[in-house]
Amino acid sequence: MDCYLVLLETSGNQNFIFDTNKRRENVGASHLIASLVAWTEESLKGLVRGWTRRSRVPAHTAELVTATSGDVKVLLTDGERARELVTRVTRKALEVASGLDVCGVVIPFQWDDEDPDPVMDAITTAYATLPEVRTRRAGPQSRFPRLPIVDQCTSSGLPAAYLYDETSGRRSPRRSSAASAEPVPRSHPSAAKLEAARDGYDRLARVTVGWIDPNGCRRPAPWEKAAAVADEDTGSEPRIDIDEDEARKGIEAVADYLERHAEWVAVVHADVNGLGAVLRNLTTRQTVEGCRGYVDLLAVYSERIDRAAHEAFRAALDELRCYPGIKKVRRPGASGSFFPVLPLILGGDDLTVVCDGPAALPFTAAFLQAFENRTAALLHPKEKQLTAAAGVAVVKQHYPFSSAYQLADDLTDEAKRVKVKAVGASALSFHVLYDSAATGLDNLRARTTLPGGDRLVAQPYVVTGNDNAGWADGRRWSDLLARVTALRGTVDPTDGDSDRGRALPRSQTHTLRAGLFLGRDTADGRFQLLRNRYGRSGLSALAANSERWSLFWEEGGVHITGLLDAMDAEEFIGDRDETAASR
């Protein structure tokens, strides 16, 4: 039987989201990317009579196989309808999200009831063909010419197409005569994002608060203080009445806080290691009968991994309860408070979050741990554990978010080194950007590499996989936490320093930090003086070698220390309340 695979995919997602520091536009852009699924479903309903999400090929003429944020696969038995599907979806994207690049390909193959290879080969071919098709098309930037000369969008820098009234949320081709209206120039993409923002807040509220049961109740959100009422009839977990409008307004308050009030803002990007290979090799681990068997298995795996990402996100939010120092956002007049975490992309193998700086590192570590736990049951016992890598860029509030995301993406690539250095582990890399003189990760790491090759940064840090010895020694998340704890420990100074209660007074910490950049011998010498002055208690975790009391360990002929990482992380990893963790 003739069959056609349609692959629809968005590209340039991060540029589309982060080309502005306006959180409302970030949320709207996120929602437009997620809308690819809805546009595909809408087009299928118009093309194929009687189509539903339960329709299956070959009994039906169309089937939605996988649907995640920015990536959709569809099977059809009619080539013309397959091509028309691509036309309709891409046209819809042009109409409502003109700055978003949506591309699709149609790959024909022969449906086989005994051999799964035809559909597997079609998927491989689709992913190989899509970049070639995309390069033959003009990109989104060509849609916005600078001639004739027009005013510039106040948000994106693109040529303005409308005067947008931010109070009423309306576009206008010319200035209004109303005295109260203060329209500002906006481009097509900027206006589209603003108009999608409300739906985006609704979607993020649903993602964050969890599922709603048929009785209109939900599980308590991790950040809420509202009293939960247990279901006495079923003995189920506590539930509370949901107010969707309240949840949406809470997410809006988080976005407003991150845009206007947070001193430090973090961009967190996480990516699953080798997920494509896992999905391509399903047949090597399980018996699959024909194309039908592979498609069903692919759909199940994709749905479960997507669900695992959502559950891991909520588990990471729940972990933030254990850090009382993390500020919560409270909307005026509301009873509940929200952690300052805004998920912009969440689904499949991708996570991009904007959050308050102090929440970033605990949230990211908890997400990686929870994701591994929730995907462990998905894989065949003989297969390696599904792991992920994450990058965390902590920047000042007004730092350009496009640059912050690029740094987070580069940090994610750095964290992926664990795939060969510590097999079967998830890891994270981070950087706190105190100045913007050098923003590329290579330049930033070069600044912390001494002339002799010694490195002052030990990243990435292994978050899971405690059985990894060797390379991971000194680079575990627990090692970083131990160093941070030592820096703000409870050793009392003996010289009357006002910074009492710290293992090292801040003045001495700055002296030790400066010594790191003067070389290993100088840094170790200063550390020895501090050891003699303040005693061993609380300082041993800073030493890579407790026998020699050196801050460095040797690896491949160079020396490495994790002290600078701990100093940077100290303000962004609060003390964990074990009592809250046990509740």
N, C-alpha and C positions, 0 to 999 in steps of 0.2 A: 504494500500500500504506500502510495506517495504521501509524504509528510513533510512539514516545514517547521523548522525551529526559528522563532523570532527572539532575538536578544535585544532588549532596549536598556540603555545605560546612560546615566548622566556623567559628565566629566567636568573637571574644574570646579568641583563642589566647594573646596575650601576657599578658592578665590571668590566664588560667588557669595559665600557666607561672610568672609572676613575682609571684604574690600572696604568696609566701614567699621567705625567703632561704635555705631549706634546699635544698642542691644535689640531694640524693636525690629530693626532691619535684619539683624542676625537671626532672630527668631522667625521672621517671615521668610527669609531665604531657606532656612532649615525646613520649614513646612512645605515650600514649593518643591524642594528636592524629594521629600517624602511623598508628595502628591503624584509622583510618577505611577505609583501603584493604582491610585484612584483614576488617573487619566486612562490607564490601560484597561481597567475594568469597565469604565464608561464606554470606551471605544469598542470593546468586545460585545457589550450588550447591544450596541447599535449595529454591529456587523453580523453577529450570529444570533439568530432568533432562539430564545429560550436558554441562552447561556447563563450559567451560574458558577460560583466558585467550586461546586461539586462536579461540574462537567468533566468527563474523562475521554480521551482519545483511546481507541477508535470508535467507541460507542457514540461519542459526540464529535462534532467537527472542530472543537477548540477546547484547549485546556490551559489554565494558568498553573504553571509548574512551580515556580518560586517567585516570591515577591518580597524584596527587602528594599530598604531605603536606597534609591538610586540604581537598582538592578532588578530587571524583570525578565523572566523566560516564559515563553508561550509556545504551545504546539498547536498547529492548525493543519487541516487536511486539504486546504485550498490555497494554492500559491497566490492567487489574486487577492484573496482576503488577507493573507499574511502581509503582502506589500502594502495593502490599504491600511492595515493596522499601524504599521510604521508611519505612514503618512498622517493618519489622524492624531496619533500621540505626539509626533514632533510638531504638527501644526498647533495643537493645543498648548504645547510648551511655548511656542513663539507668541501665542496670543496672551497668555497670562503670566509668563515668566521669561521675558524676552532676553534677559542676560544669561539664562541658563543654557548650557550646551547639552542637548539630548540627541542621541544618535541611535539608530537601529540597523540591524542586518537580518537578512532572511537566508537561512541555510537549508536547502532541500536534502532529504535523505529518505531511505526506504525503511518503513516500519517493519520490524521483524519480531515475531512472537517468541522466538527461541534464542536469538542472539542480541545482547544489549549493546554491542559495539557500534552499530549505526548511530544511535542517539548520542552515545558518548563521544564519538568522532565529530558529530555535528556541533556539540557544545564546544569542543576544543577548537574547531574551525571557526566558530562564531567569535570566540574571544581573540583569535589570531587575526581575523578579518576586520573586526570593529575599528582598531586603531588606523588601519589602512584607509577605511572609508572615511573616518573622521578627518584625516589629513587632507583628503581631496575636497573637503568642504571648507567654506570660509568660516572662521570662528566667530563667536559672539561679538567680539570687538568691532568687526567690520559692519555690524548693524547700526553703529552709532557714529556716522561721519562727522567731522569737525567743520565741514563746509556745507552750506553757508555758515558763517560764524553765528553761534548762538550762545546764550548764557550758560554758565557751568553749574552743574548740580552741586548743591551745597553739601551733599553727603558723599557721593561716589567719585566726583570729578568728571563724570561723563557729561556729554552735552545735555542740557535740560530740555525736556519735552513738555513739561507741565509746570504750572504753579500749584503747589500742593498746600492745602490748608490743614495743618497738623491738628487743629482743634476739632474740625468736623470730619477730617479724614476724606476729603473730596479733592478730586483733580479739577483744574480749570485751565483752559487754553489761554486765558487772559486774566488780568488783574480784576478782582472784584471791586465793586463800588462800595461794598459794605465797610463801614468804618472799623468794625471789630475784626475783620478778616486780615490776617497777616500771612499771606501765602509766600512760600519760598520755592525757588527753582528746584525741580526734581527731574531726574532722568526716568526713562521707561522702567529699567530694572529697580530703581529705588522706590518708585511709586508702587510697583507690583509687590515688593517685599513689605512695604508698609501696610498695604491692603490685605496681605496674607497673614499679618502678625497676629490678629485676634484668633484666627483658626489655629495658628501656631501655638499660642498660649494655651488654648484648649487641649491641643494634642499633647503638649509637654506636661500639662496638669494630669492627664490620664496616664502618661508614661510614669510619672513620678509617684502618684498616689496608689497605683496598683489597680487591680481588677474591681469591678462593681458587681455585686451579686444581684439576682433577680428581685430582691426585696429593697433595692435602692440603698444598700449599705455597702461598706467596704472595710477592708482591714485598716487599722490605724496607720497613718503615714508615719515614717520613722521620726519625724521632727515634731510631731504634735504632742501637746500636753492635754488635749481634751480627754475626758474620762470615757473609757470604752465600756460598752455594755455586752456582757457575754450572752450567747444564745443558750438559754437554760434548757431548751427542748432538745437540741442536738449536741450540746456540749462542745460546739465548735469554738474556734478562737474568737477573741473579742472583736466586735465590729462597732463602727460608729456610723451615724447618719452622714451622708455625703452632701456637700453643697458644692456643686461643680463651679458655680460662679465664684465662690470663696476660694476654691483651689486655683482657678485661673488668675484671680486678682493677686493671690499669693505669689504665683510665678512671675507676674508682672512686677511685683515689688522686688523680687530677687533680681530681675533684669535691671530695674532702675537703680538698685543698690550697687550692682556691679559696674554700671555706667557712670554713676555720679559720686558715689561715696566710698567705695573700697580703695584703700591705699595701694594694695598690691592685688593684681588680678593674674590668674593662671590660666593658660590654655593647656589642656590635657588631651593628648592624642594617643590612642591605643589601637593596636592591630594584632590580629591573631597570626601566629606563626604557622605557615604551611597549610592553611585551611584549604586552599585550592587543590593541593596534592591529596589531601584527605578525601575531598569530594570526588576527585577524579579516580581514586583507587578503591572506591567502595566495593567493586566486584572482586577484588583480591582478598577480601576479608569475609564476605558473605555470599551465599549462593543467590544469584539473581537470574530469574527466568525472563529472557527477552527484554525488549525495550520497555514494556510495561513495568516489569520488576525494577529496572534501574530508575525509571522516572519516579515511581512511588518511593523508592529508597532515598533518592535525591531530595524529593519534596519533604520527607520526614526529617532527614538530617538538617536541611536548611531551616525548617520551622523550629526544630528543637534548639539549634545553635542560636537563632534569633531570640528565642524565649530565654535561653540561658543568659544572653547578654543583658536582657531587661532585668532578669532576676538578680544578676550580679550587680547591676547598677543600684537596685534598691537595697541590696545587702550592704553595698559600700556606703550608701546614705545612712543606713542603720548603724554602721560602725562609727559614724561621726558622733553619735550620742555619747561615745566613750571619751570624747575630747571636750570637756566643758569650756575650754578656752576659745573654741571656735564660735565666732559671732553668729547669731541667728537673726534673720530678717523678720521683723514683725510689721505687718501692715496696720496703719492707724485704724483703731476701732475693731480689729479682728482679735479673736482669742488665740488662734494658733500662730506658731512661728515656723519659719522655713530656713533650712540650711541654704547658704548662698551658693548653690550649685545649679548650673543651667545646661542641660544636655541638648546639644544642637544636632548631633548625629549619633544615633544609637540603633544598631541593628546589624545582623550578620556578623561580619568580622571587623567592624569599624566602630570606634567610639571617639567622639570629639566633644569635650565639655569645657565650658568656661566657668570658673569658680573663684571664690575668694582665695587669696594666696595661702593663708594658714590652713585651709581645708584641703589643698591640692595633694600633698604627699600622702597623708593618711587615707584619703579617698582613693587615690590611684593604687596604693598597695593593697587595700581591701578589695578593690574591684578585681585586680589580677588574681588574688587568692580565691575569691568567690567564683570567678569565671572558670578556673580550673576545676573547682569542686563540682560545679553544676554541669560541666561538659564531660566529666570523667566517665559517666555511665553511657555516653553516646558511642564510645569507641570500642572496637574489638579488643579483647584482652591482650592480644599479641601486639597491638599497635602502641606506639609511643603516646604519651599523654599530650593532649591538646594544650598548648601554652600560648602566651601573648607577650607582647613587648609594648612599653608605653614611654612616651616622652612628656615631660612637664616643663613648660617655660613660664617662669614667674616674672612678671613685668609690672611697671608702674601703670596706673589706671589709664593714662592717655597715650601710652605707647601704641604705635600702629599695629592693629591686630593681624593684618596680613603678614607682617614680619614676625609677630609672636607665633603665629601658627607655623610658619616655615621653620622657625627654631624648634618648635615642639616636634615637627615631622622629622627634622634631622636628628633630634634626640631619640626618637623612636627607632630610627635606623641604627643608631649607636647601641641601643638596648638590644637589638636583634643579634648582636654578637654572641649572645648567650647560646644561640642555636648550635654553635660549634664549640664554644668554650665551656658551657655547662649544660649539656644535653638534658632535655626534659624539665627545664626550669623557665619560669617567667621572670622578667626583669624590667626595671625602669631606670631611666636616666633623667636628670633634671639640671636646670641652670637658673640661678637667680640673677637677673640682668640689672646690675646697679647703674650702669651707664651704657649708652648706645654707640659709643665710639667704634666698637667692633661687634657686629651682631651675628655674623656667620659662625656656625659651630666650630669650623676648622680654626678660625681666628681666635675664638674664645678659648679653645683647648690649647692653642699655641701659646697663649698668654700664661697658661699654667704648666708649661713644659720648660724646665730649666735648660740652660745651654748644654749641659752634659747629657741630656735626655731624661733625667729624673722627672717624674710626673707628680703633680700636686693634686690630681683628681683621680679617683679610683673607679669611676663609673664605667659601666652600669652596675646596679645593685640587684642581686638575685633575690627575688621576693619569695619564691617557692623552691622546691627541690632541695631539701636539707641534706640529702645524701651526696651532694656534689662537693667533693673535696678538691684540693689543689687550687685551681684558678679562682674558685669562688671564695676561698679563705680570705677574710678581710673585706669581702665585697657582698656580704649578705645584708639584707635589710636589717636583721637583728644587730649586725656589727655597726651599722650607721646609727641605729637607735641607741646603742650602748655608748657610742662616742658623744652623741648629743646629750645623753643623760649625764655623762661625766663632765661635760662643759658647764652644766648648770646644776651640779651636784650640791652636796650639803657640807663640804669641808669648810670650816671657818678659817679665814685668813688670820695670821698671827701678828700682822703689823698694823692692826687697827684700820685696815682698808674699809671704806664705807660700803663696799659691795659684799657685805657679809652674807653667808648662806650659800655662796657659789664655790664650787671646787676651785675655780679660777676667777679672780676678779676680772671684770671686763677690760680693765687697763692692761692686765697681763695677757689676756687673750689676744688683744690687738698687737701686743709686742711679739707674741708667738706667731701670729699670722704674718707679720712683716718678716720674721725670721725665716719662714718657709721660702720666701722668694729670694733669700740671700744664699740658699744652698742647704744641702742636707746636714753638713757638719754644724753650721750655725744654728739651724732649727733644733737639732738634737741637743746642742749645747745649752740653748735657752730652756729646752724642756727639762734637762737635768737640773738646772738651777731652780726651776719651779718645783721639781720633785723634792729637792732638798729643803725648799722654803715652806712648802705646803704639805709635805708628807705624801705617802703613797695612796692614802685612802681617797677613792673617787677618781684618781687619775690613771689607774692602770689600764682602763679601757681605751685610752688614747694611744697607748704604746702598741706598735705592731709586733714588737719583740719584748716580752716582759723581762727576759733575762738581761738584755742590753739596754732596755728602756729607750728604744729608738722609735721614732714616729714612722719609719719607713720599713717596707719589706722589699725583697729583691725578686724580680721576675724578668727573665730573659736578658739579664745584663743591665737592667735599669732598676731604679728604686722608685717605689710608689708609696704615697701616703693618702689616707682617707680623712685626715684632719680638716683640710680645707672644705671638703664636702660637708662635714659635720658643722663647721662654723657657718656655712651658708644656709644649712637646713635648720639651724637652731631656732630661728624665729618662725619657722614654718612647720614645725612638728611639736605640738603641745604635749603636755603630760597626759598620759592615758589613765582614765579612771577605771580601775579594774572592777570596782563595785558596780558601775554602770554596765560594764561588759558582761557581768554575770546575770543581769536581770533579763 
